[in-house]
Amino acid sequence: MTVLVIRRLSDKQDREYPYRVLIDGRQRAEVGDDATVQIGLTPGEHLVRLRVKWCGSPDLPFTIAPGEIVRMQCRPNVRPLLALLYITLWRNDYIALETVKSWTP
């Protein structure tokens, strides 16, 4: 089974809002605070992005092979003192999204 697994780390910021998971420009799932979502994919090259309200993550390209599991984790990138900048000028860097080999404890 070819699967993308996205884990959202718990954080006080945005706790009440699910992040929309967009793969290749289409919404495929939502992931809530301290939650994990699995999305079946076709093998090949894909582009993932997370969105919440008008903010989001940068596009993250990845390639997935048949039968492979790709793991990613996300969290809010914003901190209280810089919040105004992150919701205006840096709105596409509001969510940190990265590929990981395994989950951190």
N, C-alpha and C positions, 0 to 999 in steps of 0.2 A: 504494500500500500504506500503510495506517494503522498506525504502529508507535510503541511506547514503547521507548526505548533507555535503559538504566540502566548507568552506569559506576561501578564501585567503585574508589576510589583506594586505592593500596597503603598499608598502615600496619602497624606491629608488633602493634598491638592487634587481637585477633580474627582474626589471619591464618589460623588453622586452621579457622575456622568460616564456612560459607557463610551469607549473609543470605537469608532467605526473602522473596520478593517477593509481597505480597498486593495484589490489585487487586479492588476492590469486595468485600472480605471473603474472597476465595478465593485460595489460593496458586496462582500461575501460573508461578513460576520460582524459581531460586536463583542468586545471584551470589557468586562467590568473590573472594578478595583479588586486586586488580589485574586484574579481569576485567570484561567487558561482556556484557550480556544484551539480546536484542531480543524484544519481545513484541507480537504482532499484536493489535490491538484493533478493536472497532467504533467508529465515530465517535460522539462525544457526551461527556457528563460522566462522569468516573471519579474514584475515590479510591484512592490508592496508599499503602502503608505497608510498611516493612521490619521484619523481626523476626529476632532471634538469641537463642536460649534464651528467657528470660523478659523480655528487654529489646527495645527497638525504637525506631522513629522516630515522630514525630507523623504523623497522617494528612495527606496532601498532596492536596487536590483539584485537578483539572485538566480542561480541555476539549480534545478533539482533533478536528480537522476531517478530512473524507475526504481521504486521500492525504498527510496531514501526518505528520511525524516529530517527536515530542516527546523532548527529551533531558533526562536528570536525572543527577546524580552524587551519590554518597554516600560517607561515611567515618565512622569512629568519632568520636563527639563527646567522648568521655571522655578525660581525662588522668590519669596515675597518682595524683596527690595528691587528686583528687576521685572516684576510682573507686568508693569505697564509697557515696557519694551517688548516683552515676549508676546503680548496680545496685539501689538501693532506692528512694529518694524520687523520683529523676529518671529512672526506668527507661524512660519513654516519650520521653525526649529523648536516649537513649544513642547513637542513630545520627543523624547530620546528613544530611538529604535535601533537595536543592534542584533546581529547574528551571534549566537553563542554555541559553544561545543556541548556544554552541559549546564544545568541550572546551578546558580549559586545558592548556598544555604541561606 
